[in-house]
Amino acid sequence: MALLITTASAAGVPVPMAEGPLVDSARQGTLVWNVDKLGYVAEEYLISGRADVFDAVAMADAVDMTARDTPKDMAARDSYSRVVLKAAEPYITRIIVYRPEDPARFSGNVVVETAHPLQGGLAIVWSQISGYFAQHGDIYVGIAHPVTFASLRASNPSRYGQLSAVDPTQLWGMIAQVGALIKAGGSASPLRRFQVKALFLTGYSYTGVAATTFADFHHESVRLADGRPIFDGYLSMANSMYVRPIDVPVIRLMTQSDFNSFGGLNNRRPDSDAPGSRFRLWEVAGASHLNASPVIEPAAEPWIPAAAMLEPPNLPHFSASECSKSFPSGFGPNTLPLNYVMVSAFEHLYAWVRSGTPPPHAALIATNQDGSVKTDSNGNAIGGLRLPDIAVPAASYGTGAGSCFLFGYRQPYGAALMKSLYGTRAHYVAELSAEVRSQVRQGWLRAQEAAKIEQAVPRSEAF
């Protein structure tokens, strides 16, 4: 007989057991990044507890990852309760902690993300902006997804042989309980030497679906013993999922690839500063889901798997080579600096939670009646959050259509168009520099990233 979860227990979310750090995590661990040059330490822990098994509602908790609720219907749901199919089933998962070696460098912010199933468990957000977290002194905690356990066990049976879960939906209990463990502090916590001030759940693409699903279906029902939420803010990126109003700040950061994927237009909702509904939607014009965005230095060094990692079943695959056949001639990689906006989003989310300072508002990407992107005469999207590369363009930035929506391109303008738009190279450079400075004042760019854009102002563009 199924049970219906309605409210949190008076005792709050149970705090799991932590074993570790595992011996020589930085060198013997699978999928552990080298963080030595960041002044950071990498540690692995085994986390054990009991978590409910639910009915699956999204690709992030389904056995078959091609199965999902239709995202276009998410905003129209009458209820976000979950049916418990089995209560309090045992699990053992792994977490990876990237933390400052010196506790005095700690910002007070802890960022949590579940692992992406690709290649045995990718830390997507960490891989994109680890340099920012290190600059800022943030701690990052990656939680292994149950669908990656078979791969981890096969890669190192003696180290990860204990990893186990009854069902992928136990992920939600793992996330809640790891959060409760971090906030509980004390001698049992992996962060016992650090004073945690705020805890954030984030994700990009699949892991963004996971963060959103937790926010929608579990944030309200899983609480600390004193009634406070486990997570103080959410940053969900590059997915089409709806995020309902909850009692902590939420930022949705969408690329041009993702803002309308799978019916995502239905999941837009207005920005709000109201208590119980603090929300921002940023849609980045020209940005593609898969991109060549600049690295935020100093970045961690990528892991190198000790052996080929097993892939979970039913993982969708997309062909970059096939999709690129539909792109315009002369195209190159989509280099719009999406990572710079990701950094700004974290900056604003931190300030919103810690000091109550609301983020800026961005226009939405303009669409035609059929939901497709409305573009200008030169091929760039109209509306949206417009980075300097789009606001003062020297190229058109586009994304693929249909099943190729994840991929994008940059097609440089020709000499005739550049001359008609700017007259001279000097005028183009001056306009771009002015736009960069304006976006720093508006809060879309940090000074560090603005300086990189100015240093990289294209000098080879045709004129």
Buried (B, 14 or more C-beta within 10 A) or exposed (E): EEEEBEEBEEEBBBBBEBEBBBEEBBEBBBBBBBBEEBEBBBBBBBBBBBBBBBEBBBBBBBBEBEEBBEBBEBBEBEEBBBEBBBEEBEBBBBBBBBBBEEEEBBBBBBBBBBBBBBBBBBBBBBBBBBBBBBBBBBBBBBBBBBBBBBBBBBBBEEBBEBBBBBBBBBBBBBBBBBBBBBBBBEEEBBBEEBEBBBBBBBBBBBBBBBBBBBBBBBBBBBBBBEEEBBBBBBBBBBBBBBBBEBEBBBBBBBBBBBBBBBBBBBBBBEBBBEEEBBBBBBBBBBBBBBBBBBEBEBBBEEBEEEEEBBBBEBBEEBEEEEBBEEBEEEBEBBBBBBBBBBBBBBBBBBBBBBEEEBBBEBEBBBBEEEEEBEBEEEBBBBBBBBBBBBBBBBBBBBBBEEEBBBBBBBBBBEEEBBBEBBEEBEEBBBBBBEBBBBBBEEBBBBEBBBEBBBEEBBEEBBB
